[in-house]
């Protein structure tokens, strides 16, 4: 198949990386893929991963000229399927795809707050979109219950994950940061953005006198988070790494991975933590249930806690004091990643959805 996707973000985050990984995986399975982007920075990061990308901006919903320009590009590309990867661009992107006569238009929705609330999306989805893929079960009802939109057009396709590669010997990242091997260490790999609420994690760390915290990622909240760490008196125990490509090595340094967000879809960094055998503590955001629910034998890869620094701190304190429980959770994390979030299974489901075939069991 010839598959084109559009991403309308101006910054590189988890959703952008997930779209790029999807296209890369499809390309490796023999499909011809192309990513159209609003931003050169996003396109550049996709190219670094090996994904063909070019600039084709889509502005706000009043910018109808962008739909015509997109239609012109899609007519030239002649894709079999078009993936809309940014929900806020759905109206113009689906219009452009329909004007171009693209046989199959699929919206990929990866954030729980992206729901068809406004008239323009309730209008566009039944008319111009053939299918919607959400990456967490809790996100499905908002689309399945949309008037005029057949619930069978909504599919749950969990993100896929590979075990993050290791580039350095065990303990290398800790050693580089001056963290002793036995020092309890928690952390996250995330874009430093408001919705991630990493201030909750820092306030939890302030309640754990011996623990260090590793934050890998960059974003507009970095200065505010650094100031908060200083205000809480924990600056010496909080390590801001910036963007890191060596995800496996960073996860090797973390005893417990924390998702402290107000909203998510299915966090890709959480899945990477599970695949690496790092137990997860998460706020009750969309996707947490899919990833962290217990197995039939009662074992679980993590815990879901409340939206507060106190709740996060209590869970961290309890688990950091129980290495046996953490070891059991680590094994459950690897099992969950392999059983539910395998990359091959995700790609098979996407291939079926893009081709309009019956999808393999899963999700």
C-alpha positions as CSV (number, residue, x, y, z in Angstrom):
1,X,0.0,0.0,0.0
2,X,0.9,3.6,-0.5
3,X,0.3,5.3,2.9
4,X,0.5,9.0,3.7
5,X,0.0,10.5,7.1
6,X,-0.2,14.1,8.3
7,X,1.0,15.5,11.6
8,X,0.1,19.1,12.5
9,X,2.1,19.6,15.6
10,X,4.8,22.3,16.0
11,X,6.7,20.3,18.6
12,X,8.0,16.7,18.8
13,X,6.3,14.7,21.4
14,X,5.0,11.2,22.1
15,X,2.2,11.4,19.5
16,X,4.7,12.5,16.8
17,X,7.1,9.7,17.7
18,X,4.3,7.1,17.7
19,X,3.2,8.2,14.2
20,X,6.7,8.1,12.9
21,X,7.2,4.6,14.4
22,X,4.0,3.4,12.8
23,X,5.1,4.6,9.4
24,X,8.6,3.2,9.9
25,X,7.2,-0.2,10.8
26,X,4.8,-0.2,7.9
27,X,7.7,0.7,5.5
28,X,9.7,-2.2,6.9
29,X,6.8,-4.5,6.0
30,X,7.0,-3.4,2.4
31,X,4.6,-0.4,2.3
32,X,5.4,3.0,0.7
33,X,5.0,5.6,3.4
34,X,5.3,9.4,3.6
35,X,4.7,11.8,6.5
36,X,3.5,15.3,5.8
37,X,4.2,17.8,8.6
38,X,3.4,21.4,9.7
39,X,6.9,21.9,11.2
40,X,10.4,21.4,9.9
41,X,11.6,20.3,13.4
42,X,9.1,17.5,13.5
43,X,9.9,16.5,9.9
44,X,13.6,16.5,10.7
45,X,13.2,14.2,13.7
46,X,11.1,11.9,11.6
47,X,13.8,11.8,8.9
48,X,16.4,11.0,11.6
49,X,14.3,7.9,12.4
50,X,14.3,6.9,8.7
51,X,10.8,8.1,7.8
52,X,10.3,10.1,4.5
53,X,8.9,13.5,5.5
54,X,8.1,16.8,3.9
55,X,6.4,20.0,4.8
56,X,2.7,20.4,4.0
57,X,1.2,22.8,6.6
58,X,-2.5,22.9,7.7
59,X,-3.6,25.9,9.7
60,X,-6.7,26.6,11.7
61,X,-10.1,25.4,10.5
62,X,-10.8,28.6,8.6
63,X,-7.7,28.1,6.4
64,X,-9.6,26.3,3.6
65,X,-6.8,27.0,1.2
66,X,-4.7,24.5,3.1
67,X,-7.3,21.8,2.4
68,X,-7.0,22.5,-1.3
69,X,-3.2,22.4,-1.1
70,X,-3.3,19.2,0.7
71,X,-5.7,17.8,-1.8
72,X,-3.3,18.7,-4.6
73,X,-0.4,16.9,-2.9
74,X,-2.5,13.8,-2.2
75,X,-3.6,13.7,-5.8
76,X,0.1,13.6,-6.8
77,X,0.9,11.0,-4.2
78,X,-2.1,8.8,-5.0
79,X,-2.2,7.0,-1.6
80,X,-4.3,4.0,-0.9
81,X,-4.8,5.3,2.7
82,X,-4.4,8.6,4.5
83,X,-3.8,8.8,8.3
84,X,-4.7,12.0,10.1
85,X,-2.4,12.1,13.1
86,X,-3.4,15.3,14.8
87,X,-7.0,15.6,15.9
88,X,-7.1,19.4,15.8
89,X,-6.4,19.2,12.0
90,X,-9.1,16.6,11.3
91,X,-11.6,18.9,9.7
92,X,-9.3,20.3,7.0
93,X,-7.2,17.2,6.6
94,X,-10.3,14.9,6.0
95,X,-11.8,17.5,3.7
96,X,-8.6,17.7,1.6
97,X,-8.3,13.9,1.5
98,X,-11.9,13.6,0.2
99,X,-11.4,16.2,-2.4
100,X,-8.3,14.2,-3.6
101,X,-10.4,11.0,-3.8
102,X,-8.2,9.1,-1.3
103,X,-9.9,5.6,-1.0
104,X,-9.5,5.3,2.8
105,X,-9.2,8.0,5.4
106,X,-8.3,7.0,9.0
107,X,-8.1,9.3,12.0
108,X,-5.5,8.3,14.6
109,X,-6.6,9.6,18.1
110,X,-4.0,9.4,20.8
111,X,-5.2,11.8,23.5
112,X,-8.2,11.2,25.8
113,X,-9.4,14.8,25.6
114,X,-9.6,14.7,21.8
115,X,-13.3,13.9,21.4
116,X,-15.9,14.9,18.8
117,X,-17.4,17.7,20.9
118,X,-17.6,20.5,18.4
119,X,-20.0,20.7,15.4
120,X,-17.2,20.7,12.8
121,X,-15.8,17.4,14.0
122,X,-19.3,15.8,14.5
123,X,-19.9,16.9,10.9
124,X,-16.6,15.7,9.4
125,X,-16.2,12.3,11.1
126,X,-19.4,10.6,9.7
127,X,-18.9,12.1,6.2
128,X,-15.2,12.2,5.5
129,X,-13.5,9.7,7.8
130,X,-13.8,6.0,7.1
131,X,-12.4,4.8,10.4
132,X,-11.0,6.0,13.8
133,X,-8.2,4.3,15.7
134,X,-7.8,5.0,19.4
135,X,-5.0,3.6,21.4
136,X,-6.8,3.0,24.7
137,X,-10.1,1.3,25.4
138,X,-11.4,4.2,27.5
139,X,-11.3,6.5,24.5
140,X,-13.5,4.3,22.3
141,X,-17.0,5.3,23.6
142,X,-16.7,9.0,22.7
143,X,-16.5,8.0,19.0
144,X,-18.6,4.8,19.0
145,X,-21.5,6.8,20.4
146,X,-21.2,9.6,17.8
147,X,-24.6,10.0,16.1
148,X,-24.4,8.9,12.5
149,X,-21.0,7.2,13.0
150,X,-21.2,3.4,12.9
151,X,-19.5,2.0,16.1
152,X,-17.8,-0.6,14.0
153,X,-15.7,2.1,12.4
154,X,-13.9,2.7,15.8
155,X,-11.1,0.4,16.6
156,X,-8.7,0.1,19.6
157,X,-5.2,-0.4,18.4
158,X,-2.7,-0.2,21.2
159,X,0.7,1.4,20.5
160,X,3.4,-1.1,19.8
161,X,6.8,-1.2,21.6
162,X,10.1,-2.9,21.2
163,X,12.5,-3.5,24.1
164,X,14.5,-0.3,24.3
165,X,18.1,-0.9,23.1
166,X,21.0,-0.6,25.5
167,X,24.1,1.2,24.4
168,X,26.1,1.3,27.6
169,X,27.0,-1.1,30.4
170,X,24.5,-1.5,33.3
171,X,24.8,1.5,35.7
172,X,26.5,3.8,33.2
173,X,23.8,6.6,33.4
174,X,23.7,6.4,37.2
175,X,27.5,6.7,37.4
176,X,27.6,9.6,35.0
177,X,25.1,11.5,37.3
178,X,26.9,10.6,40.5
179,X,24.1,8.4,41.8
180,X,25.2,5.4,43.9
181,X,24.0,2.0,42.7
182,X,21.8,1.4,45.8
183,X,20.3,4.8,45.9
184,X,16.5,4.7,45.2
185,X,15.8,6.4,41.9
186,X,12.5,7.3,40.3
187,X,11.9,9.2,37.1
188,X,10.1,9.8,33.8
189,X,10.8,10.2,30.1
190,X,8.5,12.9,28.9
191,X,8.1,16.2,27.1
192,X,8.3,18.8,29.8
193,X,4.9,20.2,29.2
194,X,2.1,21.4,31.5
195,X,-0.2,18.4,30.9
196,X,2.5,16.0,32.1
197,X,2.3,17.6,35.6
198,X,5.8,16.7,36.5
199,X,5.5,19.2,39.4
200,X,3.6,16.4,41.1
201,X,6.5,14.0,40.7
202,X,8.9,16.6,42.2
203,X,6.6,17.2,45.1
204,X,6.5,13.5,45.7
205,X,10.3,13.3,45.6
206,X,10.5,16.0,48.2
207,X,8.7,13.6,50.6
208,X,11.3,10.9,49.9
209,X,14.5,12.2,51.5
210,X,16.9,9.6,50.1
211,X,15.5,9.3,46.6
212,X,16.9,10.8,43.4
213,X,14.8,11.7,40.3
214,X,15.7,11.5,36.7
215,X,13.8,13.5,34.1
216,X,14.7,12.8,30.5
217,X,13.1,15.1,27.9
218,X,12.8,18.8,27.2
219,X,10.0,21.4,26.8
220,X,8.6,24.7,27.8
221,X,8.2,23.8,31.4
222,X,11.9,23.0,32.1
223,X,12.8,26.3,33.7
224,X,9.7,26.2,35.9
225,X,10.5,22.7,37.0
226,X,14.1,23.5,37.7
227,X,12.9,26.5,39.8
228,X,10.4,24.3,41.7
229,X,13.2,21.7,42.5
230,X,15.3,24.5,43.9
231,X,12.3,25.8,45.9
232,X,11.6,22.4,47.4
233,X,15.3,22.0,48.3
234,X,15.8,18.9,46.1
235,X,17.8,20.4,43.2
236,X,20.8,18.2,44.0
237,X,18.6,15.1,43.8
238,X,16.8,16.0,40.5
239,X,18.6,15.3,37.3
240,X,17.4,17.1,34.1
241,X,18.9,15.2,31.2
242,X,17.2,17.0,28.3
243,X,16.4,15.0,25.2
244,X,18.0,11.5,25.2
245,X,18.1,9.0,22.4
246,X,19.5,6.2,24.7
247,X,16.1,5.4,26.3
248,X,17.2,1.9,27.3
249,X,20.2,3.2,29.3
250,X,18.1,5.9,31.0
251,X,15.5,3.3,32.0
252,X,18.3,1.1,33.4
253,X,18.9,3.9,35.9
254,X,15.3,4.1,37.2
255,X,13.8,1.9,39.9
256,X,10.2,3.1,39.4
257,X,8.8,5.0,36.4
258,X,6.2,7.6,37.0
259,X,3.3,9.0,34.8
260,X,2.0,12.0,36.6
261,X,-0.1,13.5,33.8
262,X,-3.5,15.2,33.9
263,X,-4.3,13.6,30.5
264,X,-2.8,11.1,28.2
265,X,-3.7,8.5,25.6
266,X,-1.5,5.5,25.9
267,X,1.9,6.8,27.0
268,X,4.7,5.5,24.7
269,X,7.3,6.1,27.3
270,X,5.3,4.1,29.8
271,X,5.2,1.2,27.4
272,X,9.0,1.4,26.9
273,X,9.4,1.3,30.7
274,X,7.3,-1.9,30.8
275,X,9.2,-3.5,28.0
276,X,12.5,-2.7,29.9
277,X,11.1,-4.3,33.0
278,X,10.6,-1.0,35.0
279,X,7.4,-1.0,37.2
280,X,5.1,2.0,36.6
281,X,3.2,4.3,39.0
282,X,0.6,6.3,37.1
283,X,-2.2,8.7,37.7
284,X,-5.6,7.4,36.4
285,X,-5.2,8.7,32.9
286,X,-6.6,7.0,29.8
287,X,-4.4,4.0,28.8
288,X,-3.2,3.3,32.3
289,X,-5.9,0.6,32.8
290,X,-4.9,-1.1,29.5
291,X,-1.2,-1.2,30.5
292,X,-1.3,-1.8,34.3
293,X,-4.3,-3.9,35.0
294,X,-3.4,-7.1,37.0
295,X,-3.0,-10.5,35.3
296,X,-5.3,-13.3,36.2
297,X,-2.7,-14.6,38.7
298,X,-2.9,-11.3,40.6
299,X,0.5,-10.0,39.5
300,X,0.6,-6.5,38.0
301,X,3.2,-4.4,36.2
302,X,2.4,-1.2,38.1
303,X,-0.1,0.7,40.1
304,X,-2.6,3.4,39.4
305,X,-2.8,6.2,42.1
306,X,-4.6,9.4,42.6
307,X,-3.9,12.9,41.1
308,X,-1.7,14.2,43.9
309,X,1.9,14.3,44.9
310,X,0.9,12.7,48.2
311,X,-0.7,9.7,46.4
312,X,2.4,9.3,44.2
313,X,4.8,9.7,47.2
314,X,2.9,7.0,49.2
315,X,3.1,4.5,46.4
316,X,6.8,5.3,45.7
317,X,7.7,5.0,49.4
318,X,6.0,1.7,49.8
319,X,7.5,0.1,46.6
320,X,11.0,1.5,47.1
321,X,11.0,-0.3,50.5
322,X,10.0,-3.6,48.9
323,X,12.5,-4.9,46.4
324,X,10.8,-8.3,46.2
325,X,7.5,-6.7,45.1
326,X,9.4,-4.5,42.6
327,X,11.1,-7.6,41.1
328,X,7.7,-9.3,40.7
329,X,6.3,-6.1,39.1
330,X,9.3,-5.9,36.7
331,X,8.6,-9.4,35.5
332,X,4.9,-8.7,35.0
333,X,5.8,-5.5,33.1
334,X,7.9,-7.5,30.6
335,X,5.0,-10.0,30.2
336,X,2.5,-7.2,29.6
337,X,4.6,-5.4,27.0
338,X,5.2,-8.6,25.1
339,X,1.6,-9.9,25.3
340,X,-0.4,-6.7,24.6
341,X,1.9,-4.2,23.1
342,X,4.0,-6.1,20.6
343,X,5.1,-4.1,17.6
344,X,4.2,-6.8,15.0
345,X,0.7,-7.2,16.4
346,X,0.1,-3.5,16.2
347,X,1.3,-3.3,12.6
348,X,-0.9,-6.2,11.6
349,X,-3.9,-4.5,13.0
350,X,-3.0,-1.2,11.3
351,X,-2.5,-3.0,8.0
352,X,-6.0,-4.5,8.2
353,X,-7.6,-1.2,9.2
354,X,-5.9,0.7,6.4
355,X,-6.9,-1.9,3.9
356,X,-10.5,-2.1,5.2
357,X,-10.1,-5.8,6.1
358,X,-11.3,-7.6,9.2
359,X,-8.8,-6.9,11.9
360,X,-6.9,-9.6,13.8
361,X,-8.1,-10.3,17.4
362,X,-6.6,-8.0,20.0
363,X,-6.9,-4.7,21.7
